[in-house]
Amino acid sequence: MRAFRTGSVLSAFLCAGRTACQTPAYLTQSQSSDSEQLPRAAVKSRFDYDMAKVSCDPLGGGQPIYYNEGLAAELHTLPSPSPTASPTGQSSQPRNLAEIFASSQKVDVDLFFSQLNVPTRLFSSGFPSATGELLRDQQNQVLTEYFALRFKSILRLGGGERSGLYQFALLSDDGAVLKLDTDGQGLKTVVDNDGWHPSRFACGTEAVSLDTSSLIPLQLEYFQGPKFHISLVLLWRELPLNATSAQLADPACGISSNDRWFDYSTTPPTPKTAWTGILSRGLKVLGHENFVLPYEQPENPCCPGCDIGV
């Protein structure tokens, strides 16, 4: 495994080409000095992966331009719900993401995504590996339902995006929760779209301050229950500096429907009026330039011919 950039060297790598950029909070601790190496077993270069156990943008989304861009994800399998109630009379089905990950099994694979832009559609094809085979769970079953994903990345503003206040939003089927570490004090929930539901649009209730130097650790957890519909789209919009709670309350917030947002009978799914209305109110899907891979997986093996990032 190759030596990896640490401390201020890593910060320079993440901030290359930027006029102002701060070291992420997670690098101000034990990895803040160039003389201190990150644990080598915990850090992979793009050449260290078994590509039969790597899946590249399995839900769509294109390819990153630079090899440090994107989101890394863990894949977990969920126990299928019991058709009968537990002895206490309650359903044995986990109710939320915390319970789901507590009862899930991690699959020995690595997933990489350029962005999170999966409109409502049918999903039955599974997760193809970079070598063409379909990824399988511990029981050798192709995964098309009852799975969970834990994404990690570093959030930043892209070229042309201004410093200011931003609101985040999620469309997901089933549950998804976005967490950010905006102050170096740990991850905090920014958008909560948890639970079992069809494609539901959820909005952040508090604005997040971002500037061109911001490098914000991000974690997004998502699960898919029974087939066939899936969706997972992460959006944001810039807000006025004096934004009120009323301006955060988009009329689409909290609405659930697999038929409302996209026509999933087409490939790719065709946006409907409800979705174009969301975009007309300033919300937009985050692009690949907004995601930098986390320090433990700093290079995207799905982009072997790509240039170094900016």
C-alpha positions in Angstrom: 0.0 0.0 0.0 1.4 3.4 -0.9 2.2 6.1 1.6 -0.6 8.5 2.0 -0.8 12.3 2.3 -1.4 13.3 5.9 -2.0 16.5 7.9 -1.3 19.7 6.1 -0.2 17.7 3.0 -3.7 16.2 2.8 -5.2 19.6 3.4 -3.2 20.9 0.4 -4.4 18.0 -1.7 -8.0 18.7 -0.9 -7.6 22.4 -1.3 -5.5 22.5 -4.5 -6.5 25.4 -6.6 -8.5 27.2 -3.9 -7.6 30.6 -2.8 -8.8 29.9 0.8 -9.3 26.5 2.4 -9.1 25.2 5.9 -7.9 21.9 7.2 -11.0 19.7 7.9 -11.7 19.3 11.6 -11.0 15.6 11.6 -7.4 16.4 10.6 -6.7 18.8 13.5 -6.4 15.9 15.9 -3.9 13.0 15.7 -3.4 13.3 11.9 -2.6 17.1 12.0 1.2 16.7 11.6 3.0 15.6 8.4 5.2 13.4 10.6 2.3 11.4 11.8 1.1 8.8 9.4 -2.5 7.6 9.2 -2.9 3.9 10.0 -1.8 2.3 6.8 -4.2 -0.6 7.2 -7.1 1.9 7.3 -6.1 3.9 4.2 -6.4 2.6 0.6 -5.1 4.0 -2.6 -7.1 3.4 -5.8 -4.7 0.5 -6.7 -5.3 -1.4 -3.5 -8.8 -2.7 -4.2 -10.0 -6.1 -5.4 -12.2 -4.8 -8.2 -14.4 -7.9 -8.0 -15.5 -6.5 -4.7 -16.0 -2.9 -5.9 -19.1 -1.4 -7.4 -19.0 1.9 -9.3 -22.0 4.1 -9.3 -24.3 1.0 -9.1 -27.5 3.2 -8.9 -26.4 5.6 -11.7 -24.8 9.0 -11.6 -21.9 9.0 -14.0 -18.2 9.1 -13.3 -16.1 11.6 -11.3 -13.7 13.8 -13.1 -11.0 13.6 -10.5 -9.9 10.5 -8.5 -10.4 12.1 -5.1 -14.1 13.0 -5.8 -17.1 11.1 -4.8 -18.7 9.2 -1.9 -17.5 5.9 -0.5 -20.2 3.6 0.9 -20.6 0.5 3.0 -23.2 -2.1 1.9 -25.2 -3.9 4.6 -27.9 -6.6 4.4 -31.0 -6.5 6.4 -33.0 -9.4 7.9 -36.2 -9.9 5.9 -39.1 -9.0 8.1 -40.9 -11.8 10.0 -44.4 -12.5 8.7 -45.5 -12.9 12.4 -45.3 -10.6 15.4 -42.8 -11.1 18.2 -43.8 -12.8 21.5 -44.7 -9.3 22.9 -47.1 -8.8 20.1 -44.9 -6.1 18.4 -43.5 -6.4 14.9 -39.9 -7.6 14.8 -39.2 -5.3 11.8 -36.6 -2.6 12.7 -38.3 0.8 12.7 -35.5 3.2 11.8 -32.0 3.4 10.5 -30.4 3.0 14.0 -32.2 -0.3 14.5 -31.5 -1.4 10.9 -27.8 -0.9 11.2 -27.8 -2.5 14.6 -29.3 -5.7 13.1 -27.6 -5.6 9.7 -24.6 -7.5 8.4 -21.8 -5.6 6.5 -21.0 -7.1 3.1 -17.3 -7.3 2.2 -17.5 -4.9 -0.7 -16.7 -1.2 -1.5 -19.1 1.0 -3.3 -18.3 4.4 -4.8 -20.7 7.0 -6.0 -20.1 10.2 -8.0 -23.2 11.9 -6.4 -26.5 11.0 -4.9 -29.0 11.5 -7.8 -31.3 8.5 -8.0 -34.8 9.6 -9.1 -37.7 7.3 -8.2 -37.4 4.2 -10.3 -37.7 0.4 -10.3 -34.7 -1.5 -9.0 -34.3 -5.2 -9.7 -30.8 -5.4 -11.3 -28.7 -5.6 -8.2 -25.2 -4.1 -7.7 -22.7 -5.0 -10.5 -19.1 -5.2 -9.6 -16.4 -3.4 -11.6 -15.6 -6.8 -13.2 -19.1 -7.5 -14.2 -20.4 -9.9 -11.6 -23.4 -9.1 -9.4 -22.5 -8.5 -5.7 -24.0 -11.1 -3.4 -24.8 -11.2 0.3 -23.6 -13.7 2.9 -26.2 -16.2 1.7 -25.0 -15.8 -1.9 -28.2 -13.9 -2.9 -28.2 -11.0 -5.4 -29.2 -7.9 -3.5 -32.3 -6.2 -4.8 -34.1 -5.4 -1.6 -33.6 -5.2 2.2 -30.2 -3.5 2.1 -28.7 -0.4 3.7 -25.9 2.0 2.6 -23.7 4.2 4.7 -22.1 6.9 2.6 -19.1 9.0 3.7 -17.6 12.0 2.0 -16.3 15.5 2.5 -18.7 18.3 1.4 -17.5 21.4 -0.3 -18.8 24.2 -2.4 -18.1 23.8 -6.1 -16.9 26.4 -8.6 -19.3 29.3 -8.9 -21.1 28.5 -5.7 -21.1 31.3 -3.1 -20.4 31.4 0.6 -23.6 31.7 2.5 -26.4 29.8 4.2 -27.7 26.6 2.6 -30.7 24.4 3.1 -30.4 20.7 2.4 -33.2 18.3 1.3 -33.6 14.6 0.5 -35.9 12.5 -1.7 -35.7 8.9 -0.6 -37.5 5.5 -0.7 -37.1 4.2 1.9 -35.5 6.0 4.8 -32.4 8.3 4.7 -30.7 10.6 7.2 -28.1 13.2 6.4 -25.5 14.2 9.0 -22.8 16.8 8.8 -20.0 17.9 11.1 -20.0 21.6 10.6 -18.1 22.7 13.8 -15.7 19.9 14.5 -17.9 18.6 17.4 -19.2 15.5 15.6 -21.9 14.6 13.2 -25.3 16.2 13.6 -28.6 15.4 11.8 -29.3 18.0 9.1 -32.1 16.2 7.2 -34.2 13.4 8.8 -36.2 11.3 6.2 -36.0 8.1 8.3 -38.6 5.3 8.3 -40.4 3.0 5.9 -42.1 5.0 3.2 -42.4 5.5 -0.6 -40.5 8.4 -2.2 -40.8 11.2 0.4 -39.3 14.7 0.2 -37.8 15.9 3.4 -36.3 19.3 4.1 -33.7 20.5 6.6 -35.2 22.8 9.2 -32.0 24.7 10.0 -29.7 26.5 7.6 -26.0 25.5 7.3 -23.3 28.1 6.9 -20.8 27.2 4.2 -17.9 29.2 2.6 -15.4 28.5 -0.1 -12.9 27.1 2.5 -15.4 24.7 4.0 -14.6 21.0 4.0 -17.4 19.4 5.9 -17.4 15.6 6.9 -20.6 14.1 5.7 -22.4 10.8 6.5 -25.6 9.7 4.9 -27.4 6.5 5.9 -30.1 5.0 3.6 -32.0 1.8 3.5 -34.2 0.0 0.9 -37.0 -2.2 2.2 -39.1 -4.4 -0.1 -38.7 -4.1 -3.8 -39.2 -2.6 -6.3 -39.1 1.2 -6.0 -36.0 3.1 -4.9 -35.0 6.8 -4.8 -32.2 8.8 -3.2 -31.5 12.4 -4.2 -29.6 15.0 -2.2 -30.3 18.6 -2.9 -29.5 22.0 -1.5 -30.2 25.7 -2.1 -28.7 29.0 -1.0 -30.8 31.0 1.4 -30.9 34.7 2.2 -28.7 35.5 5.2 -31.7 36.5 7.2 -33.7 33.4 6.2 -36.8 32.7 8.3 -38.4 29.4 9.2 -41.1 30.1 6.6 -38.5 30.2 3.9 -37.2 26.8 5.0 -40.7 25.3 4.7 -40.9 24.3 1.1 -44.4 23.2 0.0 -43.0 19.8 -1.0 -41.6 19.0 2.4 -43.1 15.9 3.9 -45.0 14.7 0.8 -44.7 11.0 0.0 -45.6 9.3 -3.3 -43.9 7.1 -5.8 -46.0 8.5 -8.6 -45.6 12.2 -7.8 -42.0 13.2 -8.6 -41.0 11.2 -11.7 -42.5 9.0 -14.4 -40.5 5.9 -13.7 -41.9 4.1 -16.8 -39.3 5.9 -18.8 -35.5 5.4 -18.9 -34.2 7.6 -17.4 -37.2 8.6 -15.3 -38.9 11.8 -16.5 -39.4 14.6 -14.0 -43.0 15.5 -13.3 -44.4 19.0 -12.5 -43.9 18.5 -8.8 -40.2 17.9 -9.2 -39.6 20.7 -11.7 -41.4 22.9 -9.2 -38.9 22.0 -6.5 -36.1 22.9 -8.8 -37.8 26.2 -9.8 -37.7 27.2 -6.1 -33.9 27.2 -6.1 -33.2 23.6 -5.0 -30.6 21.7 -7.0 -28.9 18.3 -6.9 -25.4 18.3 -5.5 -22.8 17.5 -8.3 -19.7 15.4 -8.2 -17.6 18.5 -7.6 -19.3 18.9 -4.2 -17.9 15.6 -2.8 -14.4 14.7 -1.8 -13.6 11.2 -0.7 -13.0 10.6 3.1 -9.5 10.4 4.4 -9.5 6.6 4.9 -10.5 6.0 1.3 -9.0 9.1 -0.5 -8.8 7.7 -4.0 -11.6 6.5 -6.2 -10.7 3.1 -7.9 -13.6 3.7 -10.3 -11.7 6.5 -11.9 -8.3 4.9 -12.8 -7.5 7.4 -15.6 -8.7 10.5 -13.9 -6.6 13.5 -13.0 -5.8 14.7 -9.5 -8.7 16.7 -8.0 -9.1 20.4 -7.3 
